[in-house]
Amino acid sequence: MYLYRFEVISQSEVIPVVVAASTDEQAFQLVEVELEKYFLKQPDVDEISLYEKKKIRSGNGFVLYDRETILNT
């Protein structure tokens, strides 16, 4: 099982999404599911990018820092 950090770009806005999945394909599908659950009206998604992937172990995690995104690195 892996912990995935995605960045979803929608109308020049970056939306961070973190999911746990067994495969990359499943992770991308879960991103779309989580977007549907979070937003009342699903945003127009321009791009879904895998930003980080880590094997799930005790103590693993991600820091979601506003200034560190695909759009401004």
C-alpha positions as CSV (number, residue, x, y, z in Angstrom):
1,M,0.0,0.0,0.0
2,Y,1.3,3.5,-0.9
3,L,0.5,7.0,0.2
4,Y,0.1,9.3,-2.9
5,R,0.2,13.1,-3.0
6,F,-1.5,14.6,-6.0
7,E,-1.9,18.1,-7.3
8,V,-5.0,18.8,-9.2
9,I,-5.0,21.9,-11.4
10,S,-8.4,23.5,-12.0
11,Q,-8.7,27.0,-13.5
12,S,-5.1,28.0,-12.4
13,E,-5.8,26.8,-8.8
14,V,-3.9,23.9,-7.2
15,I,-5.8,21.5,-5.1
16,P,-3.7,19.0,-3.1
17,V,-5.2,15.5,-2.7
18,V,-3.7,12.7,-0.7
19,V,-4.9,9.1,-1.1
20,A,-3.9,5.6,0.0
21,A,-3.9,2.9,-2.7
22,S,-2.2,-0.3,-3.9
23,T,-1.5,0.8,-7.5
24,D,-1.0,4.0,-9.4
25,E,-4.1,3.4,-11.5
26,Q,-6.2,2.9,-8.4
27,A,-4.7,6.1,-6.9
28,F,-5.7,8.2,-9.9
29,Q,-9.2,6.8,-9.7
30,L,-9.5,7.7,-6.0
31,V,-8.4,11.3,-6.7
32,E,-11.5,11.7,-8.9
33,V,-13.7,10.0,-6.2
34,E,-12.4,12.3,-3.5
35,L,-12.9,15.4,-5.6
36,E,-16.5,14.3,-6.2
37,K,-17.1,13.8,-2.5
38,Y,-15.5,17.1,-1.4
39,F,-17.0,19.6,-3.9
40,L,-20.8,20.0,-4.3
41,K,-20.1,20.8,-8.0
42,Q,-17.1,18.9,-9.3
43,P,-14.5,21.4,-10.6
44,D,-13.3,21.4,-14.2
45,V,-10.0,19.6,-13.9
46,D,-7.2,20.7,-16.3
47,E,-4.6,18.3,-15.0
48,I,-4.0,15.6,-12.3
49,S,-0.3,15.3,-11.4
50,L,1.4,12.7,-9.1
51,Y,3.7,14.8,-6.9
52,E,4.9,12.3,-4.3
53,K,4.5,8.6,-3.6
54,K,5.6,6.8,-0.4
55,K,5.3,3.3,0.9
56,I,3.0,3.4,3.9
57,R,5.0,2.9,7.1
58,S,4.7,4.1,10.6
59,G,5.7,7.7,10.7
60,N,5.4,8.5,7.0
61,G,3.5,11.6,5.9
62,F,3.5,14.7,3.7
63,V,3.8,18.4,4.3
64,L,1.3,20.4,2.3
65,Y,2.9,23.8,2.0
66,D,1.0,26.4,-0.1
67,R,4.2,27.8,-1.7
68,E,5.4,24.5,-2.9
69,T,3.3,23.5,-5.9
70,I,3.8,22.4,-9.5
71,L,2.7,25.9,-10.7
72,N,5.4,27.8,-8.8
73,T,8.4,25.5,-8.5
